[in-house]
Amino acid sequence: MLHALLLAAALVKAPLDSQVVLHRYASHLLAAEAPKTLIFTYSVSQAGPESIEQSHRVYRSGDLVRDETLQVDGQPLKVKITRITRYRNRYTIENLAPRMTAYAFLFLRAVRSANTYSYVYKAVPLGAVSSFVVLGMTIDGRTFLPSEIRFKSSSAKMSGEGSISFAQSGKYWVPTAVAIRATIAGQPARERITFTSYQFPGRLPKSTFQAPRPLPTPALPEF
């Protein structure tokens, strides 16, 4: 038993140099492919000035989105609420991962997990600060893509900090969870979103993005 443990420990290489990790991160980020067509489920839990408990299924093809509300406050809906719209997918590493042209990265530590390491960095903006600022990230030691991005966000009525986690699903690197603690109009609020059940079909039929026809109104008999 001891021999097996010593052998397993010997198979784990020492952490890479932090600058080597950043170089690989920049290279792998450029090569990362985002899915154009996907289906997934997300659950959102929000507490604060407005409380929300919902589950949704999303069908996305490019910017076209079909969002079906499946549950509200833990209760399945007998008739799904369907919303068809068009907007950019904001929860992608392409949109959220910090670039070396915009941030300086200060290495904090390497964290061993199983037979590899993750690398934790603090991010320092190089230019003017926007409403969304990356505070730091953790780079996965296998894919050299961010497994977690820590950020702060602010607007006229809201300010808060949070994190977004990523993991591999199929050949893609996708979000798995978002957690935010914020102050909205002076009141504390929190929100958590989890993403599950990813599918990546080659295409979706056009009918996916057509609004469902309303049920016919029953005709009342005349008396």
Disulfide bonds with the S-S distance in Angstrom:
none
